[in-house]
Amino acid sequence: MATAFAAVEIDLDALIDLDEFPIQEVTDPRRNAIVDEVRAQMETVGCFRISSFIRPEAIAKMADEANELMGQAYWSNQQHNPYFSPGDDTLAADHPQQTFQDRQSGFINSDILVSDSLLRQLYDSDVFLHFIYDCLGVDRPIYRWADPLGRNPYGVMQPGHVLPWHFDGNEFTVSVLVQKADSGGVFEYVPNIRNPESENYDLVADVLAGGREGVHTLDLQPGDLQLFAGRFSMHRVTPIEGDTTRVIALPTYVHDPYRMNRPYHSETIYGRATPLHHERALAVVDGLVD
């Protein structure tokens, strides 16, 4: 099957076992059951995993692609607060905006993926987008993200790396674990810790200081599809141990097809900002600090 956005013909069954997960059949009771379960979990804990969603052979090809491009990854070894924003000296030293944590991780940016990338094919599939939309149960359409660097990258973490507590720039996150670390690399999150009406700085500060109130853990496996409300749920990945680099695919969808990461955020995460990032920097849609 092909879509208007596809660079190549998309054989979705080569990526997903459509007999096990009939996401293309909108009236299939098995699809409806998956959608209902995802919606229920997203409502209560802001996160859901569909185990072994991507075929093992497709995961192996995605791992090969990521490892071949690893030399072009942008690596971050810096400090940032949970919002990827500049500090504010008018605030107390223990305020979340003034709490900077060590970060070591990288991205294989979307714009360097090969034209027939399996990750691009998954991202370009209208069937997959429609399935994600149904799972989220939102009352607004979702779109492929305008951000040319962050729309569908690979997130990569080498042994010793850590991804500290942070919020995402987009409303929700879709991910597929491609390559698991030997040890560590566990996803932790605090669901719905903030909303557009409240940053909830007190609880954010408590978690940053080591508190475990509301913290959930999820040990993803290769091929697992994860849906996550990353704009409102603070999250991190624990330190990578062993010899294997952790690789995760991040096909990113948004409600606002215009908004992109702000330039400071893009430069911090992806190593650069394009002219479009600067042009759209003033597009504020939800009033949150980042």
Secondary structure as the mmCIF struct_conf table of DSSP 4:
data_model
#
loop_
_struct_conf.conf_type_id
_struct_conf.id
_struct_conf.beg_label_comp_id
_struct_conf.beg_label_asym_id
_struct_conf.beg_label_seq_id
_struct_conf.end_label_comp_id
_struct_conf.end_label_asym_id
_struct_conf.end_label_seq_id
TURN_TY1_P TURN_TY1_P1 ALA A 4 PHE A 5
BEND BEND1 ALA A 7 VAL A 8
HELX_RH_AL_P HELX_RH_AL_P1 LEU A 12 LEU A 15
STRN STRN1 ILE A 16 ILE A 16
TURN_TY1_P TURN_TY1_P2 LEU A 18 GLU A 20
BEND BEND2 PHE A 21 PHE A 21
TURN_TY1_P TURN_TY1_P3 ILE A 23 GLN A 24
TURN_TY1_P TURN_TY1_P4 VAL A 26 THR A 27
HELX_RH_AL_P HELX_RH_AL_P2 PRO A 29 VAL A 45
BEND BEND3 GLY A 46 GLY A 46
STRN STRN2 CYS A 47 ILE A 50
TURN_TY1_P TURN_TY1_P5 SER A 51 SER A 52
STRN STRN3 ILE A 54 ILE A 54
HELX_RH_AL_P HELX_RH_AL_P3 PRO A 56 LEU A 69
HELX_RH_3T_P HELX_RH_3T_P1 MET A 70 GLN A 72
HELX_LH_PP_P HELX_LH_PP_P1 ALA A 73 ALA A 73
STRN STRN4 TYR A 74 HIS A 80
TURN_TY1_P TURN_TY1_P6 PRO A 82 TYR A 83
BEND BEND4 PHE A 84 PHE A 84
TURN_TY1_P TURN_TY1_P7 ASP A 89 THR A 90
BEND BEND5 LEU A 91 LEU A 91
TURN_TY1_P TURN_TY1_P8 ALA A 93 ASP A 94
BEND BEND6 HIS A 95 HIS A 95
HELX_RH_3T_P HELX_RH_3T_P2 PRO A 96 GLN A 98
STRN STRN5 GLN A 101 ILE A 108
HELX_RH_3T_P HELX_RH_3T_P3 SER A 110 ILE A 112
BEND BEND7 LEU A 113 LEU A 113
TURN_TY1_P TURN_TY1_P9 SER A 115 ASP A 116
HELX_RH_AL_P HELX_RH_AL_P4 LEU A 118 ASP A 124
HELX_RH_AL_P HELX_RH_AL_P5 ASP A 126 LEU A 136
TURN_TY1_P TURN_TY1_P10 GLY A 137 GLY A 137
BEND BEND8 ASP A 139 ARG A 140
STRN STRN6 TYR A 143 ARG A 144
TURN_TY1_P TURN_TY1_P11 PRO A 148 GLY A 150
BEND BEND9 ARG A 151 ASN A 152
HELX_LH_PP_P HELX_LH_PP_P2 PRO A 153 PRO A 153
STRN STRN7 TYR A 154 MET A 157
TURN_TY1_P TURN_TY1_P12 PRO A 159 GLY A 160
STRN STRN8 VAL A 162 VAL A 162
STRN STRN9 LEU A 163 HIS A 166
BEND BEND10 GLY A 169 GLU A 171
STRN STRN10 THR A 173 GLN A 179
BEND BEND11 ASP A 182 ASP A 182
STRN STRN11 SER A 183 GLY A 184
STRN STRN12 PHE A 187 VAL A 190
TURN_TY1_P TURN_TY1_P13 PRO A 191 ASN A 192
STRN STRN13 ASN A 195 ASN A 195
TURN_TY1_P TURN_TY1_P14 PRO A 196 GLU A 197
STRN STRN14 SER A 198 SER A 198
HELX_RH_AL_P HELX_RH_AL_P6 TYR A 201 LEU A 208
TURN_TY1_P TURN_TY1_P15 ALA A 209 GLY A 210
TURN_TY1_P TURN_TY1_P16 GLU A 213 GLY A 214
STRN STRN15 HIS A 216 LEU A 218
TURN_TY1_P TURN_TY1_P17 PRO A 222 GLY A 223
STRN STRN16 LEU A 225 PHE A 228
TURN_TY1_P TURN_TY1_P18 GLY A 230 PHE A 232
BEND BEND12 SER A 233 SER A 233
STRN STRN17 MET A 234 VAL A 237
HELX_LH_PP_P HELX_LH_PP_P3 THR A 238 PRO A 239
STRN STRN18 ILE A 240 GLU A 241
BEND BEND13 GLY A 242 ASP A 243
STRN STRN19 ARG A 246 ALA A 249
STRN STRN20 TYR A 253 VAL A 254
BEND BEND14 HIS A 255 HIS A 255
BEND BEND15 PRO A 257 TYR A 258
HELX_RH_AL_P HELX_RH_AL_P7 PRO A 263 TYR A 270
BEND BEND16 GLY A 271 GLY A 271
HELX_RH_AL_P HELX_RH_AL_P8 PRO A 275 GLU A 279
TURN_TY1_P TURN_TY1_P19 ARG A 280 LEU A 282
BEND BEND17 ASP A 286 ASP A 286
#
